[in-house]
Every structure is written in structure tokens, then in C-alpha cells.
Amino acid sequence: MLNPLDDYPLHQTPEPLSHPASADANGYDRYFFNRYDPDGDLFFAAALGVYPNRQIIDASFSVVHRGHEPTGLVGFSDGHDGGARG
């Protein structure tokens, strides 16, 4: 099934994005976003991982304040059908 992201040059194979490029159960896509303030007192990180062959999605968020790790840490994992959203 095609989804709107198929219009962009993101493909690793000729298949639509909803088809994993590998049959490996450990294959995944992961996205990270990190941010810190200039004086280094505050740092946070967010991550999202999708394991299409296991039908799992996970996410996490962490905050470090003045070197105390972790000030806050949240993790989430759930089933994911891999279908197009929209």
C-alpha cells in the first residue's frame, strides 16, 4: 500500500516504504533528537524506533539537569501494524 511519504526520495529499495527492505527480524528505523542549552546545565534526548518485521514501535525521552542523570526518563513500547497512516 502506498502512503504520502512514498513521494519523497527515502527508499532503500524499489518497494513502497510500507515494505521493509530486509526480512531480518532485527531490522529497524530509529530517529533521535537531542538538545542542550549553551551552558550545559540542561540536556534532553528523544528517540523513536520502528521494528517493521516484529511489528513493534518504541520511544523514549530523557532529561539530564546539572549532571544528574536521569532527571527524567520515559520509555514506551507497543505493537505496530506497519500500515500507512493518514
N, C-alpha and C positions, 0 to 999 in steps of 0.2 A: 504494500500500500504506500502510495506517495504521500509526503507531508510537505508543508511550506518550506522547510529547510533544504529540500532536495533541489531547490532553485539556486543554491549557493555552492561554490566550489569547495565543499567539505568532504567529499567522498574519498574513501580509500580503495574502493572497488567500483565497477560499473553498476552495482546494485543500488537500490534506494537505501537511504540511511536507516530505515527500519530493519534492514537485514544486516546482521553482524558480519564483519569482514572475515572473521575466523570462527571455527566451531569449537575452539578451546574454551572450556568452562571457566577458565581464569581470565579470559579477555575482558577488558573494561575500558571505559572512558572516564576520566576523572578531571575535574575542574577545581582550581584553587584560586582564592583571592585573599591577599594579605595586605595589611595596612598598619603603619605605625606613625606616631607623632614625631616631629623632628627632634625633640629632646630625649626620646626613647623611653618615656615613662609608661606609655600605653601601646600595646600591640594586640591585634586580633587577626584571626585566620578563619576562613570559611572554606569548606570543601564539599563537593558533590560527586558521588561516584555511581556509575550505572554499569551493572554486570548483565548484559543482554542475554547471554546463554544460561544464566542462573535465574533470570527474571527477578533480580534484586536491585534496589536503589538504596544508597545510604548517603548520609550527610552529617557534617559536624561543624561546630563553631567553638572557638576557644578564645579566651581573653587573658592576657598577661599584663598585670599592672604593677609597675615599680619592681620588676623582677620576681614577683610572687607567681609561681606557675602551678597549676592553672587557677586563676581567679574565677573563671567560669568555663565550663566545658559541657557542651550538649552534643549528644550523638543520637542518630536516628537511622533506622533501617526498616525497610518494608518490601513487600512484593511489588513487582513492576511488570506489567504485561508487554512492554516494548512497543505498544501500538502508537499510532500518530495521535497527537493531541491537537485540539483546535476548534 
